[in-house]
Amino acid sequence: MSRLDAPVAYSPDVETVQPDEAETTRRIAEQMTYIIDRTHEAGGHAVRSVHAKSHAILTGTLSVHEGLPPELAQGVFAAPREFDALLRISTIPGDVLRDSVSLPRGMALKLFGVEGERLPGSEEDTTQDLLMASSPNFQAPDTRAFLRSLKPVALTTERAEWAKVALSTILRPVERAIEAVGLHSAMLSALGGYKPTNPLGESYYTQVPLRYGDHIAKLRLVPASDSFTALEGDRIDLDDPDAIRAAVIETLARQGGSWTLEVQLCRDLDRMPIEDASVEWSEEESPFQPVATLSVPAQESWSDARSAIVDESIAFRPWRGIEAHRPLGNIMRARRQVYPISAGHRSELTGCPIHEPRTVPRLGG
């Protein structure tokens, strides 16, 4: 491997606020609340405006590795220790679809007992939230482009599920053909062509950058245990409308597993931009490096009771955490405003207050 450039030092001026950013963010929040209203009207129950359907709700442990070099021993990862963790695995849309509409996955991770200077709006919390998805980069470069893509999603929420199933059936073989030659189409995946695999064998990415103590980074989770690596690329039958959930239940009823949490440091602001979320940072210029292990024991991975505790009354937000992991870029700045509005609106409709736990909740199983 050639010599790597030094990591870029974090400073507030790595971010550039767009002139119309506040108005764009306001309109994104409007679309998100509209999606919640649509699902509430159609199904009689309000769900998340994104990542509505959970496939697994898990408890586990994040173990920070010993002997990390100074550039990696930052923030949550500054010293070897263990954190209790709550995980929620989902698919991205804001409506609860049958799994034959095969879509990208998400992983929301909440760590407990995190010390350090808190982010604004999170001063009373003791948790660190990390939100990840199963593709390395975000679908849109910035909030303007995301708003343009969000409008048709809002208009088709809870409409013509049979058409979404049919489109997904058509697109999955196309996506397989593209992957066979070493490529990937984020657009096809978002439209329903995502590969139908067990999410325990997936890798998950923050997609957009965050402060990493003195530096800037993106994070990812990659399968580490034999039980999870064996599931990489292992396709599941989607005839069952909850096939993904069933596959995870079957796996974790027998044995647990683990992912490795890795960090990719920003080493060049031009080639690894902060404000363009669609750019995948080069692993050749900055390889991912392991900093921790996320382990989950065998457990009942989903139940109505677990869903009632986590899906209904707990929220995951990128701006809940410590200053050492401040979210960066215009997509993340928009999330600071949009996520609380979305969660608050959902809570009003369900009549179920959103609360932030100080210890990992008792889920049973």
N, C-alpha and C positions, 0 to 999 in steps of 0.2 A: 504494500500500500504506500502511495506517495505521502509525503509529509503534509499534514493537515494544517490549514490556516488556524490561527488562534480564534477562540470564540469571541463574538461581538459582545462588548460590554453593554449591559442594559442602561438606558437613560430614558427619561420621558420623551425626548425629542425623536425617538425612533418611530413614533406614531405621527400621522398626518390626518387631521380631521377634515372631512369633506365639507364644503360650504353648505350643502343642503342635507347634511346628515341627520339633523334633528327632525326635519320634516319626513325624510325617508323612513326613519325609525318609527315615527308616529303612524305612518301608513302601514308599515309591517305589523305593528301592534293591532291595528284595525282589522287586517286580514286574519290574524291569528284568532282574535275574539270572534270573528265571523265564522271561522271553521268550527270553533267550540259551539257556537249557537246552532250551526247546521247539524252537527252530530247530536246535539241535545234535542232538537226538534224531531229528528228522524228516529232516534232510538230511545228518547225519554230519559237519557242520562248523559251528563257532560263528561267528556274525557279530555286528555291532553290534546292541544292543537298540533303537536308533533309527537311522535313516539307513543301513540295512544295504546297500542297493544303490547302488553308484556308477555314474554315467553318464559322468563325465569326471574325469580326474586330470591336472592341468595345472601347468606352471611358468610364471611370469610376473614382472612387475615392478610394484611400487607406487611411483609418483612423487608426492611431496608437492609441492603447488603453491607457487609463490613469492608473496610479498606478502600472506599471509593476515593478517587483522586479529587483534589480541591474543586475542580471545575464541575464535577458531578455531585459533590457533597454540598448541596444547596437546598434551602427551604425545608420541606418535609423530609428530604433525603439527606439532611446535614449530618446525621449520626445514625448508627445502626440501632433500630428499635422496631417494635411491632405496633401496628394500628389495627383495631377492629374495623371491619369494612362491611358495607351494605352495597349490593350490586343489583342492578335492574337491567335485564337484557330485553330488547324490544325491536320492533320494526318501525321505520321512520314515519309513515303517514299519520295524519290526525284523525283518521277513521279506522275502526276495528274491522279489518278485512279477513276473509278466509285465507289460509296460507297458500292456496294455489295462485294468489297474486303474490309472486315472489319478489320481495323488495329488500333493499339494503337494511342492515341491522345496526343497532346502537347499543352501547354499554354505558350506563351511568354508574359512577363509583362514588361512594361517600365514605370518607375516612373520619374516625372519631378520635377525640383527644388531641387535636392538632394545636400546637402552641405557636405563638408569633403574632406580630402586628396584623390586625385584621383589615380586610378590604372594606371600603365604605358600604354601609348597609348590612354588614355582617359582623358588626362589633360584638354582639352578644352571643355569637355562635362559637362552637369549639370544633367545627367540622371543616373538611376540605372536600369540595365536589370536583370531580373530573368527568367531563362529558366526552364520549368518544363515539366514532362510527366506523363502519367496516370498509371505508375507502380512505386512502391516505390524504386526499385533498377535498376541499369543499366544492360543491357543485357550481357555485357562482363566485366571481372574483371579488365582488363587493356588495354592499347593501342595496344599491340601485338595481343591479342585475338580479339579486335574490328577490326583490320585490316584484320584478317583472315575471319571474318564474313562479312566484307564490300565487299570483292572481288566478291563473287557470286551475291551480290545485284547489284553491278555495271554492271556485265555481263548480268543481266536479266532486267535491267531498260528499260522501254518502249517496252518490248517484251511480246507477248502472254498474253494480258490482259484477254482473255477468260479463259486461264488456271488458272490465279490468282483468277478469280471469282469462278471457279469451286472448286478450293482448299479451298477457304474461305467458300463456302457453305458446304463442307464436314466437315471442322474443327470446325465450330461454335457449332454444337451439342456436339462434343467431349469436347470442352472447357466448355460448360454448365454442362456436366456430372462431370467433374473434380471439378468445382466450387460447385456443389451440395454437395460434401463431404468436403467442406471447404478448397480446395486447389486451386492453380492457376498455369498455365503453361505459362511462359513468351515466351517460344519457339513457342507454338501453337498460341499465340496472334500475335507474330511477323510474322508468316507465313500466317495470314489472319483469325485466329480463334477468334479475339477479339469480345467481346460482343457488339452488335449493339445498343448502347444506346445514349440518348441525352447528348452531352458533357457538358451541363450546370449542369447536375447532377453528374458529375465526381469529383473525388479528383485528385489533381496534385502534383507532388513531384519534388524537385530539383534532386533527385536520388543520386547525388554526393555531398560531403561536401563543405562548404565554411567557411571562417573566419566569426565569429559572434562577432566582437569587440574583447573583451578579451578572447573569447572562440571559439569553433568550432561547427558547426551545419548543419543539413539538414532542409529544409523548406517544407511545404506542404500547399495547399489550399483545404479546405473541404467545401461542400455546407452548407450554414447557413440559408438562408431565406426559408420560406415555399415553395416559388415558385420553388426553385432549389432542395431542399431535396425531394420534390414530384417526381422529375425526376430520382432519384437514382434507377438504375436497370430497368427503364422504356424503353422497347425495341421499336425501330422504324422500320418501313417497309423500306427495302433497295431497292425496285424496282426502285425508282427514282435514277438516277446516282448521283444526288446531294441531297440525302435524308437528310443527317445530316445538311447541310446548311439550307434546308427548315424547318427542325424541330426547329432549333435555331431561324430562322426568325419568325416563328409562335409564339414561346414562348415570345420573347422579343418585339414583336409588341404589346402584351397585357400588359405586366408588366416586371419590372426589377427584380433584385435579388442580392444576395450577397454570398460570400465565407468568411470563417474565415481563416486568415493566421496564421499558427502554426509553432513553432520552436521545434526541437528535438536536444538537446545539447549532444555533445559527452562526455561520462563519463568514457570511457575506450578505449585506443587506440588499444588494442589487439582485443577486441570484437566489436569495432566500428571503423574499420580501415579507414585510409585516402586513401591508394593507391589501395585497392581492391573495385572497384565500384559496384561489383555484390552482396556485402553483405548488406542485409537489417538489419538496426540497430534495436535492440530489443526495443519495446515500453514498455515492462515491466521494463527494466533497465533504460530507459530514455523516458518517455511519451512525446508526443507532447503537447506543451503549447501555448495557443492563445496569439497573440501579436497585431493583427490588423484585420480590416474588409475591404474587397475589395468589393465595391458596384458598380453595373452598372444599370443605369436607363433604362426604356423602350426606345428602339431605333431601327432604321433600322440596323440590325446586319451584313448584307453583301450586297454589291452592286458592280457593275463594277467600280463605282467611288471610293468607299472605297478601293477596291483592287488595283486600279491604284495608289493611294496615298501610301498605306502601303506595299502591296506585291511587288510593283515594285521599290520603292525608299527609303524604310526604312529597316534597318537591326537590328536584335536583337543579341547581343553578351554577353556571360557571363563575359567577361573582360571589359565591359563598366560599370563602377561604381566606388565605393569608396574603398579605401584600407581596411576599416573595414569589407568589405564583399569580400575579395580576394578569388577567386576560388582556391580550393585545390585538390591535387591528379593528377596523370598522365593523366587521361582523360581530366581534366580541363586545364592542361598545354598544351596538344595538341590542344585543342579548341582555345587557345590564338593565335596560328599560323594559324590554318586551317580556322577559320571563316572569317578573313579578306581576305584571298586568295580566298575563295569560293565566297564571296560577290563581290569582285573586278572582278573576271572572269565573273560572271553573268552580272555585270554592263557593261562590255566591249561588251558582246554579244547583250544585249538589247539596248545599247546606252542611257540608263537611269541612270544618276548619283545616287549613294547612298548618302544620306545626313542624318545627325543626327539633329532632331528638338530640339529646346530649350523650346518649349511649346507644349502642346498636339495639334495635327493637327486638323483642322476643317474638319470633315468627312461628315457633313450633316446627316439628318434623326433623 
